[in-house]
């Protein structure tokens, strides 16, 4: 695959910001975002929105950071350091989502500003543990999505947000249209969990064009952090000035390599791994 260019030693690299929750097991969340950004040669800035209590077996609790503190983190780093792109992950509550949306508009992050925004609408862990209060779904739909350059929900999140159950190509297109109607510039309906063929096909939609990205399905139980990794790699490519389709193509290839390099960890699901980049 074609990797993102690295800054020469001593030169300031491209910067990207993740606004998300932590993962005490190190497999997903800000930890996964930061690993991918670093190994893509991008300086990772972080705004912590929540602290989770989790390991390879699941999430047993989380603590929300006060919304104003989340917003202040974004404002502080963007104002001083600057970013080429941003992504959101676990935002946990309506108050945090509203604070993040407001500060993004203030500093020029999102589809109406100069800084692309990837929204990964994290609602639950891969084990089914809730990571977003149920009443916050409307804030995702009507406050966060209209700011997004691109949204990257998994199939469970698609169903929660649109009511569309994706089972085949036709329902994937309906889901993409329903997501786009909520306001983002581009939507993705991912096919990794739709095990109906030996191909994993992701659908990208901008309101007019459907673009398909297919690759051989990778079978592994160690896929923790896959969605975070995809969204982070997408943000990295957007920070480098890639178009959305080209950025998504890079992110999909990156995530595939990370899935192939995944490893066992703990008693549950191990993480996808960008450490192949160091080999």
KEKE-3310 file (N, C-alpha, C; in steps of 0.2 Angstrom, whole numbers, plus 5000, padded with zeros to 4 digits):
npx = (5004:5002:5010:5007:5016:5031:5036:5052:5066:5065:5057:5041:5028:5012:4997:4984:4968:4961:4945:4939:4936:4945:4954:4956:4962:4969:4966:4957:4948:4956:4969:4970:4968:4979:4990:4988:4989:5002:5010:5006:5014:5009:5007:4998:4985:4975:4959:4951:4936:4929:4933:4936:4932:4939:4943:4950:4939:4927:4918:4916:4912:4911:4917:4912:4920:4919:4908:4913:4927:4931:4928:4937:4949:4950:4949:4960:4972:4970:4970:4983:4992:4987:4978:4976:4966:4951:4944:4930:4926:4921:4909:4899:4888:4874:4877:4891:4892:4885:4894:4906:4902:4899:4912:4919:4913:4917:4931:4933:4932:4925:4912:4908:4919:4937:4944:4944:4931:4930:4917:4915:4902:4902:4893:4892:4902:4912:4908:4895:4893:4886:4891:4886:4874:4857:4848:4856:4857:4849:4856:4868:4862:4857:4865:4878:4881:4877:4889:4899:4912:4913:4905:4906:4899:4897:4888:4878:4877:4872:4859:4854:4854:4847:4837:4837:4840:4854:4857:4860:4866:4856:4849:4860:4862:4851:4853:4864:4859:4849:4858:4865:4855:4854:4864:4878:4893:4898:4894:4898:4894:4899:4905:4911:4906:4895:4893:4890:4897:4913:4919:4923:4914:4913:4903:4903:4895:4890:4878:4875:4883:4887:4900:4910:4920:4930:4937:4946:4938:4944:4947:4946:4947:4952:4949:4947:4945:4945:4936:4939:4953:4951:4944:4953:4964:4958:4956:4970:4974:4965:4970:4982:4978:4971:4958:4941:4936:4949:4956:4948:4950:4964:4963:4955:4964:4974:4968:4965:4978:4981:4972:4977:4988:4984:4984:4984:4977:4975:4960:4950:4945:4958:4968:4967:4982:4993:5007:5013:5019:5031:5039)
npy = (4994:5012:5022:5036:5052:5055:5067:5076:5072:5082:5092:5099:5088:5084:5087:5080:5078:5069:5067:5059:5044:5036:5020:5008:4996:4998:4994:5001:5017:5032:5028:5018:5027:5036:5028:5024:5037:5041:5031:5033:5044:5056:5069:5067:5075:5076:5076:5072:5064:5055:5043:5026:5011:4996:4981:4967:4959:4967:4982:4989:5001:5019:5036:5052:5066:5083:5093:5107:5106:5097:5104:5115:5108:5106:5119:5124:5117:5118:5131:5135:5125:5120:5110:5098:5090:5082:5070:5062:5051:5041:5050:5050:5058:5069:5082:5083:5081:5092:5102:5099:5100:5114:5120:5115:5122:5135:5135:5131:5118:5105:5103:5115:5123:5125:5113:5096:5085:5069:5059:5046:5038:5033:5021:5009:4997:4984:4972:4975:4983:4998:5014:5026:5037:5033:5044:5052:5050:5058:5070:5066:5063:5076:5086:5083:5076:5085:5093:5085:5080:5067:5052:5037:5025:5009:4994:4991:5004:5011:5005:5009:5023:5026:5016:5007:4991:4983:4971:4967:4973:4982:4986:4992:5003:5010:5013:5021:5032:5036:5040:5050:5060:5065:5075:5075:5077:5066:5049:5033:5016:5002:4986:4976:4968:4962:4947:4940:4937:4932:4943:4959:4973:4990:5005:5020:5037:5052:5059:5059:5050:5033:5024:5010:5000:4986:4971:4956:4946:4947:4935:4935:4934:4944:4959:4971:4988:4991:5000:5012:5013:5014:5026:5035:5033:5038:5051:5055:5054:5064:5075:5076:5082:5073:5069:5064:5051:5046:5046:5038:5026:5024:5023:5011:5001:5003:4998:4985:4980:4981:4973:4960:4960:4959:4953:4941:4946:4947:4939:4940:4948:4952:4967:4976:4979:4992:4990:4983:4992:4995:4985)
npz = (5000:4998:5008:5020:5018:5027:5038:5037:5048:5063:5057:5059:5060:5050:5059:5069:5077:5090:5097:5110:5120:5133:5133:5145:5143:5132:5118:5110:5107:5112:5113:5103:5092:5094:5092:5078:5072:5075:5069:5056:5054:5059:5070:5085:5093:5108:5115:5129:5131:5139:5152:5152:5160:5156:5148:5139:5139:5140:5144:5160:5165:5165:5165:5163:5156:5161:5151:5147:5150:5140:5128:5131:5130:5116:5110:5115:5110:5096:5094:5098:5092:5080:5068:5055:5053:5061:5072:5080:5093:5106:5114:5124:5130:5129:5133:5131:5118:5112:5117:5111:5097:5097:5100:5089:5078:5082:5080:5067:5063:5054:5041:5037:5040:5038:5042:5041:5047:5055:5060:5071:5076:5091:5100:5107:5114:5106:5112:5115:5126:5133:5127:5125:5131:5129:5127:5120:5107:5098:5099:5092:5079:5075:5079:5079:5067:5056:5056:5050:5040:5035:5040:5050:5055:5063:5059:5069:5075:5064:5063:5075:5073:5061:5060:5050:5045:5040:5028:5016:4999:4994:5006:5012:5004:5006:5019:5019:5012:5021:5032:5026:5024:5037:5037:5035:5025:5018:5019:5026:5025:5032:5028:5035:5046:5040:5036:5023:5012:5004:5002:5009:5009:5008:5008:5001:5001:4994:4993:4980:4972:4974:4980:4979:4990:4990:4997:5001:5014:5030:5042:5059:5077:5084:5083:5090:5092:5078:5071:5077:5072:5058:5057:5062:5054:5042:5046:5046:5033:5027:5034:5027:5015:5006:4995:5000:4995:4991:5004:5011:5004:5007:5021:5023:5017:5026:5038:5035:5035:5048:5054:5049:5056:5069:5087:5100:5116:5133:5140:5131:5116:5106:5100:5084:5075:5072:5072:5063:5054:5059:5056)
capx = (5000:5005:5009:5007:5023:5033:5040:5059:5068:5066:5052:5035:5023:5005:4994:4977:4965:4955:4941:4936:4936:4951:4953:4961:4965:4974:4965:4953:4948:4961:4975:4971:4969:4986:4994:4988:4991:5009:5013:5005:5018:5005:5007:4992:4983:4969:4954:4948:4929:4927:4937:4932:4935:4938:4949:4948:4932:4922:4918:4912:4910:4915:4917:4912:4924:4914:4908:4917:4934:4932:4928:4943:4955:4949:4950:4967:4976:4969:4972:4990:4996:4984:4976:4974:4959:4949:4939:4927:4925:4916:4907:4895:4882:4871:4881:4898:4891:4884:4900:4910:4899:4900:4918:4921:4911:4920:4938:4933:4932:4918:4911:4908:4926:4943:4947:4939:4929:4927:4913:4914:4897:4903:4887:4893:4908:4911:4905:4888:4892:4884:4896:4883:4868:4852:4845:4861:4856:4847:4862:4872:4859:4855:4870:4885:4881:4877:4895:4904:4914:4911:4903:4909:4896:4896:4881:4874:4876:4868:4852:4852:4853:4842:4832:4838:4844:4858:4857:4862:4868:4851:4848:4866:4861:4845:4856:4868:4854:4846:4863:4866:4849:4855:4868:4885:4895:4899:4893:4901:4891:4904:4903:4915:4902:4890:4896:4886:4901:4920:4922:4921:4912:4911:4899:4904:4890:4890:4872:4874:4887:4889:4907:4911:4927:4929:4943:4944:4937:4949:4943:4950:4943:4956:4947:4946:4948:4945:4933:4943:4958:4949:4942:4959:4968:4955:4958:4977:4974:4962:4975:4987:4975:4968:4950:4937:4937:4956:4957:4945:4954:4970:4961:4953:4970:4978:4965:4966:4985:4981:4968:4981:4994:4981:4987:4980:4978:4970:4956:4944:4947:4964:4967:4970:4988:4997:5014:5017:5022:5038:5043)
capy = (5000:5018:5025:5043:5054:5057:5074:5075:5073:5089:5096:5098:5084:5085:5086:5078:5079:5065:5069:5053:5041:5031:5013:5006:4990:5000:4992:5005:5024:5037:5024:5016:5033:5039:5023:5025:5043:5041:5026:5036:5050:5062:5071:5066:5079:5073:5079:5066:5066:5050:5038:5020:5005:4991:4976:4963:4956:4972:4989:4989:5007:5025:5042:5058:5073:5089:5096:5113:5104:5094:5110:5119:5105:5107:5126:5126:5114:5120:5138:5135:5120:5119:5103:5097:5086:5080:5065:5061:5044:5041:5057:5048:5062:5075:5088:5083:5081:5099:5106:5098:5104:5121:5122:5114:5128:5141:5135:5130:5111:5103:5104:5123:5126:5122:5107:5091:5081:5062:5057:5039:5039:5027:5020:5003:4993:4978:4967:4977:4988:5005:5019:5033:5037:5032:5050:5057:5048:5064:5074:5063:5064:5083:5091:5081:5074:5090:5096:5080:5079:5060:5048:5030:5020:5002:4992:4992:5011:5012:5003:5014:5030:5027:5011:5003:4985:4982:4964:4966:4979:4986:4990:4996:5009:5014:5016:5027:5038:5039:5043:5057:5064:5069:5081:5074:5078:5059:5043:5026:5010:4997:4979:4971:4964:4959:4941:4937:4934:4932:4950:4965:4979:4997:5009:5028:5040:5059:5061:5058:5044:5027:5021:5003:4998:4979:4967:4949:4947:4944:4932:4935:4937:4950:4965:4977:4995:4992:5006:5018:5013:5016:5033:5038:5033:5043:5058:5056:5056:5070:5080:5077:5085:5069:5069:5059:5044:5043:5045:5032:5020:5023:5020:5004:4997:5003:4994:4978:4978:4981:4967:4955:4960:4958:4948:4939:4950:4945:4933:4941:4950:4956:4973:4977:4982:4996:4989:4981:4998:4995:4979)
capz = (5000:4998:5015:5020:5018:5034:5039:5038:5055:5065:5054:5062:5055:5050:5065:5069:5084:5092:5103:5111:5126:5134:5134:5149:5140:5126:5112:5106:5109:5111:5113:5096:5088:5094:5089:5071:5070:5076:5064:5050:5054:5061:5077:5088:5098:5111:5119:5132:5133:5144:5154:5152:5164:5151:5146:5132:5140:5140:5148:5166:5168:5162:5169:5158:5158:5161:5144:5146:5150:5134:5124:5132:5127:5109:5109:5117:5106:5089:5094:5098:5088:5074:5066:5048:5053:5068:5072:5086:5095:5111:5117:5130:5133:5125:5135:5128:5110:5111:5118:5105:5091:5097:5099:5082:5074:5084:5078:5060:5062:5052:5034:5035:5041:5034:5045:5040:5053:5054:5065:5072:5082:5095:5104:5111:5112:5102:5117:5117:5132:5130:5128:5124:5134:5124:5125:5116:5100:5094:5098:5087:5073:5073:5081:5077:5060:5051:5055:5048:5033:5034:5046:5049:5060:5062:5057:5075:5075:5058:5065:5080:5071:5056:5060:5044:5047:5034:5027:5009:4996:4993:5012:5013:5000:5010:5026:5017:5010:5028:5036:5022:5025:5043:5036:5034:5018:5015:5024:5025:5028:5032:5027:5039:5050:5036:5033:5018:5006:5006:5001:5014:5004:5011:5003:5002:4998:4995:4991:4973:4970:4978:4978:4983:4991:4992:4998:5004:5021:5035:5048:5065:5083:5087:5079:5095:5089:5071:5069:5079:5068:5052:5057:5063:5047:5038:5048:5045:5026:5026:5036:5022:5010:5002:4994:5004:4992:4992:5011:5013:5001:5011:5028:5022:5016:5033:5043:5033:5037:5055:5055:5048:5061:5076:5091:5106:5122:5138:5139:5126:5110:5105:5096:5078:5077:5067:5073:5057:5051:5062:5054)
cpx = (5004:5004:5009:5014:5025:5037:5047:5061:5069:5061:5045:5030:5016:5002:4986:4975:4960:4952:4937:4937:4943:4949:4958:4965:4969:4972:4961:4953:4954:4968:4976:4972:4976:4991:4994:4991:4999:5012:5011:5010:5015:5006:5000:4990:4976:4965:4950:4941:4926:4933:4934:4936:4934:4944:4947:4942:4926:4923:4913:4910:4914:4913:4917:4916:4919:4914:4913:4925:4935:4932:4935:4949:4955:4952:4958:4972:4976:4971:4980:4994:4993:4983:4974:4968:4958:4945:4936:4926:4919:4915:4902:4889:4880:4875:4888:4897:4890:4890:4905:4908:4900:4907:4921:4919:4915:4927:4938:4934:4925:4917:4910:4914:4931:4946:4942:4938:4927:4923:4912:4909:4897:4897:4888:4899:4907:4908:4897:4887:4891:4890:4893:4876:4862:4849:4849:4860:4854:4852:4867:4869:4859:4860:4876:4886:4881:4884:4900:4905:4912:4910:4904:4906:4897:4889:4876:4872:4871:4860:4850:4850:4848:4836:4832:4843:4848:4859:4860:4864:4862:4849:4854:4865:4856:4848:4860:4864:4851:4851:4864:4861:4850:4860:4875:4887:4895:4897:4896:4896:4896:4902:4907:4911:4896:4893:4892:4890:4908:4923:4919:4920:4910:4908:4900:4898:4890:4883:4870:4877:4888:4896:4908:4918:4927:4936:4941:4943:4942:4946:4948:4946:4946:4955:4945:4949:4948:4942:4936:4949:4957:4948:4949:4964:4965:4956:4965:4977:4971:4967:4981:4984:4972:4960:4947:4938:4944:4958:4954:4948:4960:4968:4959:4959:4974:4975:4965:4973:4985:4977:4973:4987:4991:4984:4982:4982:4973:4966:4950:4947:4953:4963:4970:4977:4992:5005:5017:5021:5030:5042:5048)
cpy = (5006:5021:5033:5046:5056:5063:5072:5076:5080:5094:5094:5094:5087:5084:5084:5077:5073:5067:5063:5051:5037:5024:5010:5000:4991:4998:4996:5013:5028:5033:5021:5022:5036:5034:5024:5031:5043:5037:5028:5042:5056:5063:5071:5071:5076:5077:5074:5068:5061:5046:5031:5015:4999:4987:4972:4960:4961:4978:4988:4995:5013:5031:5048:5063:5078:5092:5102:5111:5101:5099:5114:5115:5106:5114:5127:5123:5117:5127:5139:5131:5120:5112:5103:5093:5084:5074:5064:5053:5044:5048:5056:5052:5067:5081:5089:5084:5089:5104:5105:5101:5111:5124:5121:5120:5134:5141:5132:5122:5109:5105:5111:5126:5123:5116:5102:5087:5074:5061:5050:5039:5033:5027:5014:5000:4987:4972:4969:4981:4995:5010:5026:5032:5037:5039:5054:5055:5054:5069:5072:5065:5071:5088:5090:5080:5079:5094:5091:5080:5072:5057:5041:5025:5013:5000:4992:4999:5014:5011:5008:5021:5031:5022:5006:4997:4983:4974:4962:4973:4984:4990:4994:5003:5013:5017:5022:5033:5041:5043:5050:5062:5068:5074:5081:5075:5071:5054:5037:5021:5004:4990:4974:4966:4961:4953:4937:4935:4934:4939:4955:4971:4985:5001:5016:5031:5047:5062:5060:5051:5039:5025:5015:5002:4991:4976:4961:4950:4943:4941:4932:4937:4942:4956:4971:4983:4996:4998:5012:5019:5016:5023:5037:5039:5038:5050:5060:5058:5062:5076:5081:5080:5080:5070:5064:5052:5042:5042:5039:5025:5019:5020:5013:4999:4997:4998:4987:4976:4977:4975:4961:4954:4960:4953:4947:4944:4949:4939:4934:4943:4954:4962:4972:4980:4986:4995:4986:4986:4998:4990:4980)
cpz = (5000:5004:5014:5021:5025:5033:5040:5046:5057:5062:5057:5057:5055:5057:5064:5076:5084:5098:5105:5119:5127:5134:5138:5147:5134:5119:5107:5109:5108:5110:5106:5091:5088:5091:5081:5068:5070:5070:5057:5049:5055:5068:5080:5094:5101:5115:5122:5134:5138:5146:5155:5157:5159:5150:5140:5133:5139:5144:5154:5169:5164:5166:5163:5161:5157:5154:5142:5146:5143:5128:5124:5129:5119:5107:5110:5112:5099:5089:5094:5093:5081:5072:5058:5047:5060:5067:5079:5087:5100:5114:5123:5131:5128:5127:5132:5121:5109:5112:5113:5099:5091:5097:5092:5078:5076:5081:5071:5059:5059:5044:5032:5037:5037:5036:5044:5046:5052:5060:5066:5078:5086:5100:5109:5109:5108:5106:5118:5123:5130:5132:5126:5127:5129:5122:5121:5109:5095:5093:5093:5080:5071:5075:5079:5069:5055:5051:5052:5041:5031:5041:5045:5055:5058:5060:5063:5076:5070:5060:5070:5078:5066:5056:5054:5046:5040:5033:5020:5006:4995:5000:5014:5010:5004:5016:5024:5015:5017:5032:5033:5024:5032:5043:5035:5026:5014:5021:5021:5028:5027:5032:5031:5043:5046:5032:5028:5012:5009:5005:5007:5009:5008:5006:5005:4998:4999:4993:4984:4970:4976:4975:4983:4984:4994:4992:5001:5011:5025:5041:5054:5071:5086:5083:5084:5092:5082:5068:5071:5074:5061:5052:5058:5057:5042:5039:5046:5037:5024:5028:5031:5015:5005:5001:4999:5001:4993:4999:5013:5010:5005:5018:5028:5022:5023:5038:5041:5035:5044:5057:5054:5053:5068:5080:5097:5112:5127:5137:5134:5119:5110:5101:5089:5079:5071:5068:5067:5053:5053:5059:5048)
residu = (UNK:UNK:UNK:UNK:UNK:UNK:UNK:UNK:UNK:UNK:UNK:UNK:UNK:UNK:UNK:UNK:UNK:UNK:UNK:UNK:UNK:UNK:UNK:UNK:UNK:UNK:UNK:UNK:UNK:UNK:UNK:UNK:UNK:UNK:UNK:UNK:UNK:UNK:UNK:UNK:UNK:UNK:UNK:UNK:UNK:UNK:UNK:UNK:UNK:UNK:UNK:UNK:UNK:UNK:UNK:UNK:UNK:UNK:UNK:UNK:UNK:UNK:UNK:UNK:UNK:UNK:UNK:UNK:UNK:UNK:UNK:UNK:UNK:UNK:UNK:UNK:UNK:UNK:UNK:UNK:UNK:UNK:UNK:UNK:UNK:UNK:UNK:UNK:UNK:UNK:UNK:UNK:UNK:UNK:UNK:UNK:UNK:UNK:UNK:UNK:UNK:UNK:UNK:UNK:UNK:UNK:UNK:UNK:UNK:UNK:UNK:UNK:UNK:UNK:UNK:UNK:UNK:UNK:UNK:UNK:UNK:UNK:UNK:UNK:UNK:UNK:UNK:UNK:UNK:UNK:UNK:UNK:UNK:UNK:UNK:UNK:UNK:UNK:UNK:UNK:UNK:UNK:UNK:UNK:UNK:UNK:UNK:UNK:UNK:UNK:UNK:UNK:UNK:UNK:UNK:UNK:UNK:UNK:UNK:UNK:UNK:UNK:UNK:UNK:UNK:UNK:UNK:UNK:UNK:UNK:UNK:UNK:UNK:UNK:UNK:UNK:UNK:UNK:UNK:UNK:UNK:UNK:UNK:UNK:UNK:UNK:UNK:UNK:UNK:UNK:UNK:UNK:UNK:UNK:UNK:UNK:UNK:UNK:UNK:UNK:UNK:UNK:UNK:UNK:UNK:UNK:UNK:UNK:UNK:UNK:UNK:UNK:UNK:UNK:UNK:UNK:UNK:UNK:UNK:UNK:UNK:UNK:UNK:UNK:UNK:UNK:UNK:UNK:UNK:UNK:UNK:UNK:UNK:UNK:UNK:UNK:UNK:UNK:UNK:UNK:UNK:UNK:UNK:UNK:UNK:UNK:UNK:UNK:UNK:UNK:UNK:UNK:UNK:UNK:UNK:UNK:UNK:UNK:UNK:UNK:UNK:UNK:UNK:UNK:UNK:UNK:UNK:UNK:UNK:UNK:UNK:UNK:UNK:UNK:UNK:UNK:UNK:UNK:UNK)
# end
